[in-house]
Amino acid sequence: MKLTEMRDLLARRNIQLTKSLGQNFLHDANQLERIASAAELNATDKVLEIGPGLGPLTELLLKKSGQVLAIEMDGRLVEVLCERFAEQLASESSPQLELHHDDALKFLQREPRDWRDWKLVANLPYSVASPILVELSAGSRAPKMIVVTLQLEVALRLMAPTDDDHYGILTLLVQLDFQPRGWFKIPPGCFFPSPEVDSACVCLVRRATPLLADEKHAAFVKIVKRSFSQRRKMMLKLLKQDWPKEKLEAIFAELKISPQERAEKLSLEQFVALTEKLLLPD
Ligand code: SAM
């Protein structure tokens, strides 16, 4: 979908874009192709798209995959999508496109599904990108691949190695089940209107073997959030708010973690080991 087509369509329907919904539409054909090829799509793939907007990415996803489930919150855009993709929505038995007019975060929370056979491919609304990724990436029912365009700052957090400035809660919650595969920047001029922030597309692949069983996730999340609640403080002190001091000191010694250590120095594997040990009965 070219920039002129986008402008015409919006003008014809008198649609004023809503900033709070992150309505920056990607019109650059090369970047759209790069996103689709990062997702390594084939005819049997099932794709979840969050925030299809006017459908430039949806069009490609429908060409390259078997099935697309798209969730768009803005009713004006849902109307456009219904017209553009009438054919793919029409088939009664098995439509290639399933379109939901909904808030994606609420949809995902209300209807927890098994997304294991799905790929998430989306140019996400930036304001809700992190909660959506945390919601979708946790546990064994997460999609097998995530290819998302988001704010560069958030992309760097998703890819961050231990002790990097961007390493933190989002890094650990997503990397627990996903391994970063790669990323590329997308210049602001590729979107209409141009966003005020830099953007990047990241590719994450679900771990073949989970690092932690599903029932231990809640404890991992609690430990990570508490440890990073005050970044400059020693994490042992922070964790004392939730766990007995003696147990913590014994586990830190056993794992050879200094009692003075700050959360950003601990690797994902160390956080996993800490979770396992803290969950053992006394
Ligand atoms: N995919 C389109 C593209 O690449 O041009 C649009 C991407 S635009 C960055 C984000 C889209 O997400 C907008 O269409 C916006 O209306 C929609 N959106 C915003 N918040 C949403 C939410 N909570 N749930 C679903 N869609 C949302």
Residues whose N, C-alpha, C, O or C-beta is under 5 A from the ligand:
A	BS01	SAM	L21 G22 Q23 N24 F25 L26 I50 G51 P52 G53 L54 P56 L57 I71 E72 M73 D74 D102 D103 A104 L105 N123 L124 P125 V128
